[in-house]
C-alpha cells in the first residue's frame, strides 16, 4: 500500500496547492482577510503531503519494490542502499517529485522565516509559489506518475545507470535542484511586487537573502556536476558546453546579475524594472532547463530519455509562466518606477553595464544551445555548436565583467570622477599586467592565459586597495578595523576573489594541460610533461557490490621521485553488462595527475589515457569561495528581521 499512499498524498498535495495558489491571491485582491490567512496553513499542508509522497517513493526504492514501475526501471537489488535512495531522484518521475517537494519546502521556508513581512505581500508570494506547484503536481499526476504499478511485478530491476552510481551524483542533483527551484522565491517576490505595486528598498532587502541562498545552491550544484564530469567520464574534461550543462549555467548568469541589481535597488532605489525583469527571466530559464532535460529534444548524458508528450506539457507550463509573468510585467512595470538618477560614471552605472554584459553572455549561451534545435525542427539539417563557438564568444564578453568587478567597489555611488579612479587603481593595473605576463613568458606564451591571469591579479589588487580605503576611517589596530567592516562587504569581496581563483584554474588547465593516449602492457612507461607513468600490474576480478573490475596499478614519478600510485578500474556491471571506466586521480594544490583505462586490445594491451592537469582543482575551490562569500553576505545584520523589528520598536518608544 506504500505506493498507493504516495499517490493519494500527491492528490492531497494538489488540493493544498490549489488552495495555496488561489485563495491568498483572491483574498488580497478582494480584501477577504480569512482567505489571506489560509496562505501559511496551505503551504504547510502542501509541504507535508509532498514530503510524505517522496518518503513513500524513497521507501519503495530502499526496499526494492519492483511492483512499482519507476523502481523496476531505475534500481536493482544489488545496488548499495545509498544508491537505491539516490535513484529516487535519478529518474524522470522521481526528479519531478523531488522538484515539487523542494518547491513546497522553499514555500514553507518563506512562510516560516518571513513572519514579520506585511501579510498581503506574504500571501501573494506564497500564492504565486502555489500556482507553480499546481502546474508541476498536475504534470506528475497526468503524465509522470512515479507510483504506477507493474502487474505482474518484475523479478529484478533494470538497474540505475552506472554513470549515476557515484557519490557525486548522490549530492549533485539535490544541490542543483535546490538552486533551480529556489529561484522561484525571487520570481514570486517580483510577481507579488508587480501585483501590489510596491517595489522599494524594503522589497529588495526581503528578496536578496533568498536569492543569495538559491544562488549558493545553484553554484555548488553546477560545480559538483563539473567535478563529477571531470573524474567520472574518464576524459579529463571539466566543462563541455553540453546543452544540459548550459541549461543550468544560463540561470546562474542571470541570477548573478539579479544579485547585483538587488544591491542597487536596496542601496539606492534604482534598477527597479531591471531587478523585476531579471527575477522573472532567471526562474523562466530554470523552467526552460527543465523542459530541455525532459522533453526528449536533447541527447545528453545528463538528459532524461522521455517521450515528447511530456515535453509538450512542460512546454505549455513554460509558455504559461513566462508569458503570464511578462504580460504582467508589461502591464504593471511602469507603476513601480525606475528609481533615483545617477551619473554616467558611478557605481550604479558600473553595475548596470555589468548586468547588461551578463545578460548578453546568457543570450550567447542560449543562442548556441537552441540554434541547432531550431535548425533540426525546420528540417534544415543537423548542426553541432560546440566549445569553439562558446569559448570564442563567451570569453570576450566576460573580460569587461571581470574588469568592472575590480573597479565597481571603488567607485562612489551616484557620481564619481574618472581621474580619481585612475589615480587609485593605476598601481593595481600595472602590477596585474606584470604578474599576469610572468607565467606565460616563463612556461610558454598564451594570450588568453595572460588576459586571465592579469584579470585575476587585478581582482586581488583592487580588493587590497578597497580594503585599505574602507578601513582608513576606522580607529584601532588593523584587525580591529577589519572586523568593523560589514559582512555584506566581506561577502562581496570574497565572492569576487573566488571568481579570480577559478579564472586561474581555467586559464592554467586550458593552456598547459597535457595528455597521452597510448596502448600499454604491464612494465611499459609513458611520459606526460614532467611525469612518468609506469604501468606495473593489472589486478583482475575485483568484485564490487554489483560489478566486477579489472584494476590497473600505475606508479607516477617526477624527476625520479615517486609522486603517487594510481589504480584506475575498468568495471562491468552485472545487471546491465555495461562497461565503465573509473579514473584514478592524485590531486595537489598545483594540479592533478590522472589516469584512466579503456578497453583491452586483441593482443592483450590496454588503452590508457594519462593526463597532467595543472591547477585544475582551483576551478572548484574558486566556486566554493564564491559560495562562502555569498553565505557571509547573507549573515549581514540588516537581513535579521528580529533585530530590525526590535530596532523599530525602540525607535517608536523614543
N, C-alpha and C positions, 0 to 999 in steps of 0.2 A: 504493500500500500504506500510505500515511501514515494514512488514516482507520482501516484495519483494525488497524494497530499501536496507534493510540489506543484503539480499542475493547478490544483484548486487554489493554492496560495497565490499563484500568478493571476488567477481570475480576481481574487480579493485585492491584489496589488493594483490591478487595472481599475477596479471600482474606487479604491483610495486615491489613485492618481487622477481619475476623473473629478472627484470631489476637490482634490488639491488644486487642480488646474482651473476649474470653472467657478466654484463658489467664491473664493477670495477675490478674484478679478471682478466678478459681477458685484460682489459686496462693496468694493471700493468705488465702483462706478455708480452704483445706485444708493450708496450710503447706508447699506444694511449691515450694521455692526456685527450681528450674530454670524453672518456669512464670513465676514473678515476674520472673526475669532476662530473659525474652523481650520484656518491655514496650518497652524502648528500641529494640532492633533492629526490632521490628514497626512502631513508629511511624515509624522512619526509612524502612523499605521502603514504607509507605503514602504518605509524602510524596514519595518518588522516583517511584512509579508515577503518582500524581495529577499531579505536575509534568510528567512525560513526556506523559501524556494531554492535558493542557492545551496544551503546546507543539505537539503534533500538530494540535489544533484551530486554534490560532493560525496555524500554517503553512498550513493549508487556507484560512483566510481571507486570509492575506497573498498567497498565490499564486492567489487567486480560483478555487479548485477547485469548480466548480459541479456536480460529480457528487455532492457532499455536500449533502444537503437543507438542512441548517442554514445553510450558506454561501449557497446559492441563494436562500433566503428572506430573508436579512438582510445581503446585501452586493451589491456591484456593481463591475465592473472599473474604473469611472471614479472610485470613491472614493479619496481620498488614502490613502496606506499606513497612516497612524496611525489613521484612522477604520476601515480594514479590521481593524486589530488590536483596536481598542476594540469592534468589532462581535462579537468573540469572546465578550464577556460582555453584549452588547446583546440577546441572545435569551433565551428561557426556558431552553432546553437548555444554552446556553453559561454562563448565570449560575449554574445549578445545579452545573455542573462547577467553576466558579470558587469557589462556596460550599464545595464539597467540598475543593478544593485548599487554600483558606485554613484550613479546619478541620484538615487534615493538617499544614499549616505551623505553626499555633498549637500543635498537639500536639508537633511536633518542637522548637519553641522552648522549651516547658516541659521537655521531656526534656533539652535541652542546657544550659539555664540554671538548672536546679534539681537538679544532681547531688548537692548536699550535703544534700538533704532526706531524711528516712527513706525507705528503699526501698519499704516497704509503702504509704506514702502516695502516692509517685510512681506505683507500679503501679496503685493504684486510680484516680488521676486520669487516667492515660493510658488505662486500661481503659474508663472512662466515656466519654471522648472517642472511643475506638474504636467503642463501640456506636452513638454518634450518627453516626459516619462510615459504619457499616454501613447504617443506615437511608437516608442520603442517596445512597450509591452504588447501593443496590438500587433506589431511586426512579429514578435515572438509567437504569440498565440495563433496567428493566422498562417504564418509561413515557416517558422523556425522553432517549433515546439521542442524543447530539449528532453521532454519526458515521454515521447512516443514509445509505445511498447512494441516488442517483436513477438510474434506468435508463429511457430514455437520459438522459445528463447535460443540464442546462439550458444553453442557449446563452449566456444572460446572467442575472445575479441580479436580484432584485426591488428591491434597494437597501435600505440602512439607513434607518430612519425619519429624515426630515430634522431632526426635533426633537433627535435624538441626535447629529447631525453638528455637534458643538460641542466646543471644548476642555474645557469644564466637565464634559461627560459622559465624557471620557476618564479623569478623575480622581475624579469624584463616586462612581460605583459601587464602585471598589476601596476607597476610604476608608470608605464606608458599610458594605460587606460586612466589612471588617476589624473594624469596631466590632460589627456584628451577630454575626459568627461568634466574635469574641473573647470575648463574654460566655459562651461555653461553658466557658472556663477557670475563672472563679469558680463556675459551676454544677458543674463536675467536682470542684473542691475541696470544695464543700458536700456533694455526694453522698458523696465519699470520707470526709469527716468524720463524716457520719451512719453510714456503714457501720462505720468504725473506732471510733466513739465518742470521738474526740479533737477537741475544739474549744476552743482556748485562744488566748492572745496570740500564740504562735508560728504557729499556723494563720492567724490574721488577718494577721500580718506576711508570710507566704508569699503570701497571696491578694491583698493590697492592691495591689502594683505591677502585677499582671496586670489587675486591674480598672481601674486608672488608665489603663493602656495602651489597653485596649479602649474606655474612656470617651473618651479623646482622639480616637481614630479615629472613633468614632460622632459626636462633637461636630463634628469637621471635615467629616465626610460630610454631616451634616444642614445645616451652614452653607453648604457649597458647593452643595448641592441648592437651598437657598433662594435663593442668589445667581443660580444658573442660571435659576430660575423668574423672577426679577426682570428679567434682561436679555434672556432668550431668548424668552419667551412674548409679549412686547410689550405687556402690560397694566400693567406697573409695580408689580405686587404682589410681595411677598416671602414671604408665607405665606397660604395659602388654607384651612387646616384641611381639606385634601384627605384622604380616608381613608388613602391610601398615605403621605402625609406624617405622619399620626398614627401609622401603624404603626411608624415609626422613632422618633417622639418619645416614645411610651409607654415603651419600654425605657430611653430616655435618662433619663426621670424616676426610674424605679426604680433605675437604675444610680447616679444621683446620691445617692439615699437609701442605697444599698448602700455607697458610698464613705464616707459619714459614719458609718454603722453599723460598718463595719470599723475606723474610727478609734477608736470607743469600745471595741470588743472588744479591740483591740490595747493600748489605754492602760489600760483599767480592768477588762477581762474581763467587761463587761456586754453585753447585747443579743445574746447568742449565738443564741437562737432567731430573733430579728429578722433577724440577718445571714444565717443559712442560708436563711430563707424568701425574703428579698429576692434572694439569688443564684438561687434556683430560679425565682422569678417573672420576673426580668429575662431569662433565657435563654428561658423559656417565651413571653414576649412577642416575642422575636426570631423564634421559630418561628411564632407567630401572624401576625406581619408577613409572613413567607414564604408562609404559607397565603393570606392576603388578596390578596397580589400575584399569586399564580399559580393561584388556584382558579377564576377566572372570575366570582366573585361581585361584583367591583367593576368599575366603568367609570371609568378614570382615565388621564391622560396618562402616569402612571408605571407602570401595571399591565401585565403580560404577558397578552395575549389567549390563553388556553389553555382546553382543554376541561375540564369538571367532573370527568372521571375522574381526571385528575392531581390535582385538588384533593382528591378523596376519599383518595388515597394519602397526601398531606401531612396531611390531617385525621387519618387513622389514626396516623401518626407523631406528630402533635401530641398526640393523646389518650394514646398510649403513654408519651411522655416526660413530659408534665405529670402524668398520672395516676399513673405509676410513681413519679416523684420525690415527689409529695405523699403517696402512701401510705407511702413510706419515711420521709418527714418525720414523719407522724403516729405511726409505729411507734417511731422512734429519737430524736425530738427531746427527749422527757423525760429521756433519758440524758445529753444533753450539758449540761444545767443552764441556768440563767438568768443566772448571773454575780453580781457584787457588788451590794450595795444602794446607793441614793443617795437624797438628799432631793428633795422636790418642786421646790425651786428650786436647780438645779445645772446644770452644763454637760451632764451626761447627760440631764437632763430636757428641756433645750432641744433637744438633738439628737433625742430621742425624738419630741417634738412636730413637729420638722422632718420626720422620717421619715414620721410619720402624715399630715402635710399633703401631702407629695409623693406618697404612695400614693393619697390621696383625689383629688388632681389627676389622677393617672393613671386612676383609675376614672371620673372625669368625662369624660375624653377617650375612654376605652374605651366608655362608655355612648353618647356621641354618635356614635361610629364604627359600633358594631354594632347599635344600635337600629333604624335604617332597614332593615338586612338581616333582622332578626328579623320586622319587620312585613311585609316583602316575602315572606319564607318562609312566613308564615301566610296569605298571600293576602288580607291586610287592607288592601291598597293600597300606594301608594308615597309615602313622605315624604322630605323632604330636611332634614338637620340641618346648618346652615351656620355661618358666622362669628358671627352674633348670639348663638347658644347658647354657643359656646365662649368668646367674649370675655366674656360676662356671667357665666359660671360659673368659668372658669379664672382670670381676673384676680383676683377677690376672694380665692381660695384662696392665690394667690402673695404677696399683700400681707404676711400674717404670716410667711411664709417669709423674705422679704427683711428684715423687722424682726429676726427671730431670727438672720439672717446677721450682722447688726451686733452683737447682744448676745452671741451664743454665745462668741466668742473671749475676751470679757472676764469671763465667769462662771467661777468656780472649779469644779474637779471635786468631786464628792461632796456638797458643801454650800456654799451662798453666801447672802449677805444681800441682800434686795431693796433696802433703803435704801442699801447701798454701791454697787450698780449704778446706781441712780437718781442718786446724787451724782456718779458718774464720767461718766455719759453725758448729763446734763442739757444741757450746752453743745452736745453733738452734735445733740441733738434740736431745740433752739431754733434753732441755726444752719441745720439742714437745712430746717426749716419756712420760715424767712425766705427762704432762697435758692431753695427749691422753688417758692415763690409768686411770685418775681420775674419769671420769664419769662412765665407765664400772665397776670399783671397787665399786662405791657407789650404782649404780642403778641395777647392775646385769651384769655379765661378758659376753662379746661377742667379739670374736677375730676380726671379721670383723669391728665391731664398733671401737675397739681400733686402728686398722690399719687406718680406715677412719679419725678418729679424730686426730690421730698423723700426718697424711699427711696434714690435714687442718692447724694444728698449724705450721707444717713445712713450708708451703707456706707463712703463715703470718710472721714467724720469719725471713725467708730468705728475704722476702720483706723489713723488717726493716733493716736487715744487708745491703742489696743492696742500700737502701735509704741512710743509713749512709755513705757508701763508695762513692756514687755518689755526695753527697753534700760536701764532705770533702775538695775538692779543690776550692770551690766557696767562695767568700768573702761576708760578710754581715751577717745579722741575719738569724735565722733559716727559717722563712717564705720567706725571700728574696731568700735564696738558693733554696728552694723548687720550686719557680716559674721560676728558671733558667733551671730546667730540661725540656727536650723536651716533647712535647705532645705524641710523639711516645713511649717514655719510660713509661710515666704515663699510657698510654692506655694499654700497655702490662701488667704492674703490676696490674692494676685494673681488667683486664680480668682474670688474674691468681687468684686474690682474690675472684672473682665471682665463679670460679671453687671450691675454698675452701669452700665458703658458701654453695654451692649446695651439696657438699660432706657431710657436717654436717647434712643438712636436710635429705639426703638419708639414711645416717647411723642411725640417731635417729629414723626416722619413720619406717624403716625396722626392727629395733631391739625392740623398745618399743611400737609400735602401738598395741592397744588393741581393740577388737570388741566383741559385743554380738549380736547374732541372737535370738530373743525371740518373742513370741506372747503376746500381751498386750491389755488390755482394759483400758479406762479412769479410773484413780485412782491408777493404778499399777505403780511400780517403779522398775528400774533396775540399778545396779551399774556397772560401767566400769572404772576400775582403781580408781582414786581419785574422779571421778564424779558420781553423782546420776542423772538419767534421770527419771523424773516423767511425765507420760502421763496424762495430765489434761483434755483434751477435744478433740472432733472432730467437726469441722465446715463443714457442708455438703452443696453442691450445690453452691459453689463459682464459679462464671462464669468469664471466660476469653474471649478474643476476638473470639476464635474459639475452646474453650474447656470448660468443667465443671470439678470441682475438689472437692475432699474431703481433708480438711486440718487439720492435727493434731497439737495440741499445747503441747509442751514439755518444762517443766521448768528444767533447768540444774543447779545443785548446787554443790559446792565443800566445804567440811567441814561445811555444813550448810549455806553457803553464796551463794546467787543466782549469777550465772555466766552469764546465757543467757536464753532467751526464743526462742525456735526454732519452726518453723512452716513448716514442710515438707508437700508436697502435693502428692496425687495420682490423676492424671489427666486422662480424657478420651476426646479424640479429636473428634469433631462432624463428620468430613468428613471420616476419616479412622477408627473411633471407636477403635483406638489403645490406650491401657492404658500406661501411662508413669509415672515414678517416678521422682519427683523433690526433691532432698535432701535439707536440711537446715543446714547451717554451721555457726559457730561463730569462727572467727579467732583472734588470738593474736600472739605476737612475739614468744611465747613459744609453740604454737601449735593450733590445731583446735579441737573443739567438733563438732560432725557430726551425724545427724540422717536422716534416710530415711525410708519411709513406703512402704511396699509391699502390697500384696493382703489381703482382709478381709476373714477370715475363716468362715465356715458354722455356728459356734457358736457366731459370731459377734466380735471376737477378730481380731487384726491387726498384721501382720508380721512386725516386727520392727528391723532395724539394727542400733545399736548405736556404735560410734567409739570415741576413743581418739587417736588423730594423733599428737604426739609431734614434733614440729619444721618442720612440713611438708611444710609450706609456704617458708621456707628457700631455698627449691629446686628452686622455681620460682624467688625469689628475687636474687638468685645467677645468674640465666640466664640473668636477667635484668642488673646486674652489669657487666657480661661478655660483653653484647651488648654495654653498656655505654663505657667500656674500648676500644672496637674496634672503636666506633664512635670518641672518643677522639684521638685515633691514626690516624684516617683519617684526622683530622684537623691539623696534623703536617705541618709546613711551607714548607717542601720540596715537598709537593704534590700540592702546589698552583702554577699552571702553569704561571699565570701572573707575580707573584713575581719572578719566575725563569727566565722568559723572560726579565724582566726589569734588573735583575742582569747580565744576559748575555750581554744585550745591553750596560750596564755600563762598563763591562769589555772590550768590544770591543772598547769603546770610550777612554779608558785609554791609 
